[in-house]
Structures are given as C-alpha cells and as structure tokens.
Amino acid sequence: MPTESIAAQVYSFIIGLSGFQAYSMILAVLFACGLGLPVPEDITLFAAGFLAFKERITLTGAVLVGIIGVLVGDSFIYWIGRIFGRKVFQWPVFRRMFSETRIKRAEEKIQKNARIICFTTRFVPGLRAPVYITSGTMGVPFHVFFVMDALAASISVPLWVSLAYYLGDKIENLLEIAKTAKFGVGIVIGVLLLGYILFKLRKRFPGKRLLNT
C-alpha cells in the first residue's frame, strides 16, 4: 500500500478521536514512526494540531504529547544501538550497508560532531532511525543525544502542530503542505550547517581566509 494512502488513513483515524484516546493514539503512532512505520511523523503532528483546532484536545497538550512521543521513540532507537553495541551491524539490514572501514570512519566523525548531527537529523526523516541507532552503537553520550534531539523537537513539533492549528479547516492536500514546510526548514538547517562548518574550519585554520575575495 502506498505511503500516502497509509498516512491518509492514519490521519483520518486520529482526527476522529478526542481526549485521552487522541493523546494515546498520537503517542503510539509517533513511537511507531520512530521504529520505522511508513507514515510521515509530521502527518501525526498535523492531526494533533487539527484536533486542537477542533477543541478535542488542547493546543498545549498537542505540542507536549508530540514532543514526548518523538523523544520516546528516538530514545528507544538510540538504546537499541547502545545496548546491543556493534552487534547491530551484524543484523542483515546493517551488514549490507556498512563495511568495517566505513564503520570506523563514521565513528570518528560522529564522535567529533555528535551534537550537530543529533540536532539536524530530526529534520531529515529518512535518516532519523539509522543515525539514532548508530549514535547509540558508537557510544554518543545519552545526555548529548537527548539534549540535542530535544532542542530540535522543540522547533519541529510546535511548527507542525501550530501550522495545522492555525490553518484549521483550510487544510487541504496535507502531504503537499508538509513537503513545502519541510523545504523551508531544510533551507534554514542548511544555512546553520554551513555556518557551523565555516566556524569549524576557521577554528582549525586561524588567520587564514576561507574564501578568496
């Protein structure tokens, strides 16, 4: 079944709920998304925002349950890697992707740039689970992972929830709206990454011009 069809069904089901049932389902779906459920995480957050618009749940509750849901799912994935360690790379799905040389190189890079990687990955849906499990496998301290992931979630979750809340009944072509919003966020993250890279280069090569003028 196409991802769009599954996402539409999940969205339709969630917006038919209210109160405790709605909060519980939002949490459950977000947790499942972290485990690889083929439903865009943002669609669930859109549903939470729409329920807040309909006053079936509160806007504050929608944001809080969204943040809790994504952090619990992300942390679970992290601890799979942390508990099983490098044995994870022997699992069929990872054995085909990583050679021993690539694992060592990746380990060096992720240890040096753990903070920026854990922060930016939240804005790249296709890389969330692989990076989070690898962060655990490679020994990134949990407090580093959690703080950076929480900072990113405090941006992304309110964004999607509030967008649905303020659009209200005007929401149409939900997936297209989400894609457009992701593009804008992607530009912001790209600028932040560029600034971070330039800062690191300038710190590594002080007194040298990075760009010719």
C-alpha positions, 0 to 999 in steps of 0.5 A: 500500500502506498505511503500516502494512502497509509498516512491518509488513513492514519490521519483520518483515524486520529482526527476522529478521536478526542481526549485521552484516546487522541493523546494515546493514539498520537503517542503510539503512532509517533513511537511507531514512526520512530521504529520505522512505520511508513507514515510521515511523523509530521502527518501525526503532528498535523492531526494533533494540531487539527484536533486542537483546532477542533477543541478535542484536545488542547493546543498545549497538550498537542505540542507536549504529547508530540514532543514526548512521543518523538523523544520516546521513540528516538530514545528507544532507537538510540538504546537499541544501538547502545545496548546491543553495541556493534552487534547491530551491524551484524543484523542483515539490514546493517551488514549490507550497508556498512563495511568495517572501514566505513564503520570506523570512519563514521565513528570518528566523525560522529564522535567529533560532531555528535551534537550537530548531527543529533540536532539536524537529523530530526529534520531529515526523516529518512535518516532519523532511525539509522543515525539514532541507532548508530549514535547509540552503537558508537557510544554518543553520550545519552545526555548529548543525544537527548539534549540535542534531539530535544532542542530540535523537537522543540522547533519541529513539533510546535511548527507542525502542530501550530501550522495545522492549528492555525490553518484549521479547516483550510487544510487541504492536500496535507502531504503537499503542505508538509513537503513545502514546510519541510523545504523551508526548514531544510533551507534554514538547517542548511544555512546553520550547517554551513555556518557551523562548518565555516566556524569549524574550519576557521577554528582549525585554520586561524588567520587564514581566509576561507574564501578568496575575495 
